[in-house]
Amino acid sequence: MIEALQFGTPVVAWGCGSVPEVIDDGVTGFVVEDLDAAVRATGAAVELDRDRVREKFEERFSASRMAADYLAVYERLVGDPPPGASSLAPNQTRAVPQRPGRGRVQHPRAQPT
C-alpha cells in the first residue's frame, strides 16, 4: 500500500489490519468491507487527485518524516538530545551526520569500549 501511495497511486483495500491506519479514506484511496464496495471504489479511485495522494504519502511515510519521528522518540526516551542537536517538529528534517567506525552508533555520554 505504502509503495503505491509513494507513486501517487490510490489504493482500494479491505478494512482489516493496518489498512484503516494507512489509507486516508476518500483521499488516498478507499477502505472497503465487501466486494460490491470494492467494485464501486475501484471506479471512484480513478477520480482521486494523484498529486494529493503523493503529498499525503510525503506527509506521513517519507524516509525523512519517519527518521524525524524516530529521532523524536529516541530524544524523548533519552531525556535530552545529543550535544548540538535539537528536537524537531514532525514535519521538519535534518541530515543525519555520518558517524566514524563501522556503522556503530554510540550514545554521546557512553564511555568508549
Secondary structure, DSSP 8 states (H G I E B T S, - for coil): -HHHHHTT--EEEESSTTHHHH--BTTTEEEESSHHHHHHHHHHHTTS-HHHHHHHHHHHH-HHHHHHHHHHHHHHHHSS--TT-----TT--------SSSS----TTS---
